[in-house]
Amino acid sequence: MRRVALLRGVNVGGHGKVAMPALKTVFEDAGAKNVVTYIQSGNVAFSGPASLNEKRLASLIEKAFKLNVSVTVRTHAQLGAVIDDCPFDTGVTHVAFLCGKPKVHHIDVSQFEPVKYAEHGGELYLYLPEGVGRDKMIPFIDRRIGVPMTVRNWNTVTKLYELSS
């Protein structure tokens, strides 16, 4: 089955540096096939056994790079549902992929308007009409949701969907 692994906090602001060719090798050495990385932010499309799950991948990455990163995995069908269910204008939408079940399901973000979010399954849709660069809502939600999350822009989400087929 083809899946995508999303790593949190890789190659962000000079921290968590991971070379994508080395990351690809970690996946291949663990038994993954047809491994493709996409951009430098820790996106890996791969085929492989179910044993290559979030916990196992995080462990392999920690061993290889001495980094403790959260990993979440989505199937092609799950990414398709993310695309199909988007409640906002995709030109200004980002998706936060949750690394677990949220402990809080509603967070009042009215202070950040016009920015808003919508929860759907294991994702949060983030409506960011002014972009992500200076956004204050994401760190606000991140501190309250109770599980790690990793954010991708809409173009990346759709590209990962293509790579996962």
N, C-alpha and C positions, 0 to 999 in steps of 0.2 A: 504494500500500500504506500502511496506517495503522500508525504507529509512535509510540513514546514516547521522548523524550530526557530523560535524568536528569542534572542538573548537580551536581557536587560542590562543596560549600562556598559555596553561594549563600544569602545572608540568614541566616547562622548567627552568633549572638552579636554582632550588630552589624557583622560583616565581610562583604565580598563583596556589598554591597547592589546588588540588581537589581530594578527595578520590573517586575512581571509584564506590564503593558501594553506596556512598551518591549521586553521580551523577545519578546512575541508579534509585535511589528512587525518585529524582526530576522528571525524565521522567515518571516514573510509576504514581506518584501522579498527573501528568498533563494529564493522560489518555493514555499514551503509553502502548503498549503491547509487549510481547516477546522482552524485552529490554536486549541487550548484549553490554557490554563495551569491548573494545579491547585495550590492553596495557594502559599505564598510561598517554597518551598524548591527551586524550579528543576525543575519537572515540566512537560513540554510534550508534549501529544498533537498529532500532525499527520499530514497526508498530503503526499507529495511524492516527487520523484525520488530514486533511490538515491545520487545525488551529494551529497545532504544527509546525509552520514555524520558520524561522531564528529569526525573531524579537521576537516572543513569547518565544522561547527557551532561547535567550540571556537575556530576562527580568527575566525569572525564575531562571536562573543561577546566575544572579546578586543578586537577592533577597536571594537565598539560601546560596551563598558563598561570597557575598560582592565583587564580581569580575566583572569588565566590560570587557567581552570577545566578540569577534566577533564569530559568528556561521554561517556556511554554511551547506546546506543540499543537498544531492544528492540521486537520486533514483538508483535502481539496474541497470536500462537501461542506465542511465547517466554514472555510473561507468563502465559499459560494454563498452560504447563508448570511455571512457578514455583509457581503456586497448587496445581496437582494433586499436585506432588511434595513438598510441605511435610512434613517428618518430625516436626514438633513441634506442640504446642498453639498454634493460631493466635492465641489471646488474648494470648500473651506472646512472640510471634515477630516479629522484624524481619528484613529481607532486605538484605544488602549486595550491591549490584550491582557487579561487578568491571569496571574499565575496561581490560581486557586479560586475557591468560592469566596465572594466578598462577605465580610462580617457586618457591613453596613450597606443597606440597599437604597437609602435615600439620603442625599446630602444637599443641604440648602446652599445653592451657589448663586442665588439672586444678586448678591453683592458684586458679581462679576459680569452682569449683563452688559452687552448682548451675548456674551459667551454662555453656552449651556451644554448639558450632557444628557445622554439617554442610555440607560442600561439595557442590554439585551444578551441574555445568556452569560457567556464568559467574556463579554466585551463591553466597553463603554464607548459610545460614539461621542466625540468631542466636537462641538460646533465652535470653530475659532475664526470668526470673520476677519480678525486683524492678524492672524497668523499665530504660530506657536512660540516665536522668539521671546516675547515679553509676557506671555500668558502667565497669570497667577493662579488660575483655576486648577491646572494640572497638579502642581505641588500641593495645593489645598486638598484635593481629592485623594492624592497619593498618601497623605498623612492620615486620612480618616478611613479609607476603604478596608484596611486590615490585611491586605495581601499585596505582594509586589505586582506591578503592572509595567508593561513596556509599550510605548506609543509609536505608531507608524502613521505616516501621512497616507492619503487616499491613493496616490499613485503607487506607492510601495505595496499597499494592500492588494491592488489589482494586479500588479506584476507578480506578487507571490502566489496569487491565485493561478495565474498562467503557468508559473514554474512548477506548481504542485500537480499539474494534470499529467 
